[in-house]
Amino acid sequence: MSNHWTFTLASLLNELSDLQRHLLDVLERKRQALANADMEGLARTTEEEGRIAEQLQAFAAKREVLLQQAQQEGFACRNLRGLAVAVEGTRSSHKRQFQEAADRSRLIQIQALTNWMLTQRAMIHLSQLLEIIATGGRLRPTYDKGESRVRVEACGALVDQEV
């Protein structure tokens, strides 16, 4: 019985490892596409990212089913690491795989944050370009209706001259 769970855990962790590696590769290519303003490459990586997200959702569902089966068989566990300890005790042969998965998960978070920051920078740049185009490059207050210009020109920097 223990061999069945050990094999199942190993295959599940290998599947997670493959998904994480593939996602890291896609996120790296997405970062390069964002940095180089490669719209075609960005579209390809976005499609791949969507497919990986679906695979990760399927993996999470498979994980939940496995944990429910383990609980039905009497293993008290709330996650895969807990199942490994319940099946094999503290001498779990999967410690290295769990640690590697956790490390890759952290790298995925960092890559996703980097891509988000690049996207935000591009959005700010585009909004500034649109503002320059909309105003014709003239420096004017955003909410100027015309009458405030006279009032602003008659005022001092710190104290209103009308006082």
WOTA-V689305 format. One record per helix or strand. SS is the DSSP state (~ for helix, > for strand). FROM is the first residue (numbers start at 0). TO is the last residue. If there is no record, write none. Layout:
{{SS FROM TO} {SS FROM TO}}
//
This chain:
{{~ 1 34} {~ 38 71} {~ 79 90} {~ 94 134} {~ 146 152}}
//
